[in-house]
Amino acid sequence: MRLRALRPDSQSRAGKRGVSGMAWTLLRVSLGIAILASCTYRETHARCETFADCSDGQECYLHYCVSSDVRDETATQTDATPATEPTAPESQQASSESAAEASDCQPQSTQATEQEGACCEVPASCYDGPAETLGVGACQAGSRECVLGRLGVCSESVVPSPESCSNKGADDDCDGQVDEIAGRGQICTLMSGFGPCGEGLLDCVPGMDSLTCVRTGPPVSESCNDQDDDCDGQIDEGFDISSDSANCGSCGQSCASAELCCGGACLELSAASESGCPSCSTENPCAEAALCCGGACRDLQRDRRHCGACGHSCEQGERCCDGTCKTSCE
């Protein structure tokens, strides 16, 4: 009888199971011994399914009735055959293949130009802006983390951005100059709630994102001129037109040298008491267009602190116009 060696259906399938060529050789030898024994038993021994099918002194071995010494001899030959190499689990094989692929990844030197996905062993610096701006002004390099042998995204990198007043004194566009915003330094007109109040220059100020008109000269003193000279949102503060002889009743209205300004009206000294303007009362009423407020005459038509009524003050940015608080008397 001719013995034909068994061979696997596919060498690729054997490769996938992780069995080496040597293991397949050993497996074929073992199978050959078993088949040879089966063929020998077929010619000289009766077939069996269980021990009951055999006579006394025989055992059912490989479906044939054999004596115990024959069985032991065959088993000894089979046991002498080296065991085949164990097949590794598929998950372990996949990990080995991934490790083999990773071993092909040769890490590059850590330069600022390394890109995402490049091979790595350690984190690398990175910068996505123009090379000439790195380290200039606010621009700085970031880093890429090394994850599973590959570089990740670039983080914490600062690249050029348009100049802004939101961070005064910073070089946002990384060109070596700070706050070079279009229009900065140009002459501008200062404004308040009462209209124009002087000249200044456009510049950045803390807390403002855009350019602001800033007074550049020395502080301006307030004058009695119905204007907000110092741009503080108030007009003619420090002047009391109800008692100021130089501005009696209105700015620029002066009393004569023999007169006093009492309640916004110029009175002859003969009508005033030794202590100055007489106190007003029902018996001693104020001059025309004035009203007695707390013992003093007040012009309710123009006095911002007593506009239209005693003690009624106008809000900041308002004037007293004919007894009514308005932003403009025009």
Sequence and secondary structure as in RCSB ss.txt:
>XXXX:A:sequence
MRLRALRPDSQSRAGKRGVSGMAWTLLRVSLGIAILASCTYRETHARCETFADCSDGQECYLHYCVSSDVRDETA
TQTDATPATEPTAPESQQASSESAAEASDCQPQSTQATEQEGACCEVPASCYDGPAETLGVGACQAGSRECVLGR
LGVCSESVVPSPESCSNKGADDDCDGQVDEIAGRGQICTLMSGFGPCGEGLLDCVPGMDSLTCVRTGPPVSESCN
DQDDDCDGQIDEGFDISSDSANCGSCGQSCASAELCCGGACLELSAASESGCPSCSTENPCAEAALCCGGACRDL
QRDRRHCGACGHSCEQGERCCDGTCKTSCE
>XXXX:A:secstr
        S HHHHHHTT  HHHHHHHHHHHHHHHHHHHHHHHHS B SSGGGS TTEEEETTEEEEHHHHHHHH
HHHHTS        HHHHHHHHHHHHHHT       TT  TT B SS EEE  S GGGTTSTT B EEEEEETTE
EEEEES B      GGGTT  TT SS S   TTTT EEEEEETTEEEEEEEEE  TT SS EEE  SS     SS
SS TT SS SSTT  TTT TTSSSSTT    TTEEEETTEEEEGGGSBTTBS    SSS   TT EEETTEEE T
TT TTSSSSTT    TT EEETTEEES   
